[in-house]
Amino acid sequence: MTLTSDKLHDYQVKAIQFLGEQPEALLLADMGTGKTVITLTHLSKYKMRTLVIAPLRVCQLVWAQEAASWLHLKHLTFSHVLGSPIQRRKALTSEADVYLINPENIEWLIKEGFKLDEFDLVVLDELSLWRGRGKRWKALNKMRYNIKRIIGLTGTFTPNGLQGVWAQMQLISPGSLGRTYTGFLNTYFYPTDFNRWNWELKAEAEPRITQLIEEYVHRISASQLKMPELVMQRVQVELPEKVGKLCRTLIREGLVEIDDDVIVAESAAVASNKVTQIANGRVYDVDRRVIEVHTAKQKAVKEVVADMQGSPVLIAYNYQHDVTALFEMFPDAELLGSNTSTHEAERIINAWNAGEVPVLLGHPASMGHGLNIQAGGHHVIVYGLTWNLEYFQQLIARLARQGQQAATVFVHLLCAGPLDNTIADALINKADVQQAVLDYFERVQG
């Protein structure tokens, strides 16, 4: 079905107006609120030649498809600056309204001598990918003075705290939070250890930061949408006694033997990673071989799927050996992973949305930013937990978004006792920092 511009929500119309008034803008919009159609409507209205920098799969499967869904955007043409260097050069010299490139190719783009002032607008989708100040960030930051207008799009502005805000805002409005990251860090944080590796927010730092960037930010909350309920469930899976003992030994001593195989954890971080693997039933040894430990979680996921009585279900995995275990139980499942080709991913997504895929396996990193799969189901089983809040929130937003017709049910299979529950709690605690920032912008914008 093709949508017409009169189907835009009031909050989307307000966001489009804000983008027209603000040449340096951050659209801080909850996932599923329509950031893409807002941006496309804006650039179409002002006839701006636009460069969109987005994750690869979003470049391939989201922007052009979204434009095709709306009558007032069907005229827009797209050029995908992807593939080999020859294909990228050809795409850049083709006539189009919107040019799509992934962050991994930004250094190449600049080395090739393409000037960003050739574009009327640059869009960073997803802005939070630029919080790390790595090589790609430095390359883009060096060319920031060439950018005429810029829009950052994100629903996860501060997934791991406020330290990453400086790099993002430096691309949106250079100097808005100080000229250097070191200066920003020393102004608003204090070190908690001798080596100055860990930093905490100073008192009153959060409101000071948010006030400084307020003029650039337009906040869209999912509370403005009428959406079905999001239900979070925890299913505790009991580990065999010997496996629980093995996990405790690994955490305490950093080394365990499983039959003739040795599992080594050089640090607490590695130990927690190994324990979460063991909780899933399999673990990598020192030679990266997969060692099967137990099948408790496999049995649990099979029971939960059976309880869903045929409803399509998305199962989120963490490790590659999880995929092997899941295919053993669901041989007809479809897989949306990092190695899935664009053509195959499009086929799978279309089949899922048509209700033709009873079990879909996906890694949160491969199913994030922008993919629209809400039409195919409303049940998610988290087989393997992740510490990455952004992955977790993006996973939620694949189904709990506009167009969803039923309550979205997330079932977390927790099998490592206190550790699995600690990870689940940590995701919520990290979200509290982010939510404070989101709530602030919602308050000041009425």
Buried (B, 14 or more C-beta within 10 A) or exposed (E): EEEEBEEBBEBBEBBBEBBEEBBBBBBBBBBBBBBBBBBBBBBBEEEBBBBBBBBBBBBBBBBBBBBEBBEBBEEBEBBBBBEEEEEBBEBBEEEBBBBBBBBEBBBBBBEEEBEBEEBBBBBBBBBBBBBEBEEBBEBBBEBBEBBEBBBBBBBBBBBBBBBBBBBBBBBBBBEBBBEEBEEBBBBBBEEEEEEEEEBEBEEEBBEEBBEBBEEBBBBBBBEBBEBEEBEBEEBEBEBEEEBBEBBEBBBEEBBBEBEEBEBEBEEEEBBBBBBBBBBBBBBBBEEEEBBBBBBBBBEBBBEBBEEBEEBBBBBBBBBEBBBEBBBEBBEEBBBBBEEBEBEEBBEBBBBBBEEEBBBBBBBBBBBBBBBBBBBBBBBBBBBBBBBBBBBBBBBBBBBBBBEBEEEBBBBBBBBBBEBBBBBBEEBEEBBEBBEBBBEBBBEEBE
